Amino acid sequence: MKTFQTKPTEGVAQVRAVEPVIMGLRLLLATLLLLLILVSCQDDDTSPGEVRDPSLPVQLDAFMPDSGGIRTKFIVKGFNFGSDISKIQVLFSSDERAATVLGVNNNTI
């Protein structure tokens, strides 16, 4: 009975050297795909239904809660606020202190 001894060939060594590169490319591709999904799922800043109509007045319907201390979060409901947070300012009449606006759409601040 004959026994054969095999030696690793250069082709096998090259395949083993390429495997980490392929794994790195797969990881990079998976990361880029995840990033693309996350970026494409973000809401747009403005939509046609949230643009303020300057020919109509701003309408305030509700202010919740109706009382609170400093740093109390509140919600203002109404109509025609717009969606540009940089153009929204909420002031309290007793001392004219400006509230920090966290978010806005055409009907809610």
Secondary structure, DSSP 8 states (H G I E B T S, - for coil): ---------HHHHHHHHHHHHHHHHHHHHHHHHHHHHHHHTS--S--GGG---TTS--EEEEEESS---TT---EEEEE---S-GGG---EETTTTEE-------SSB-
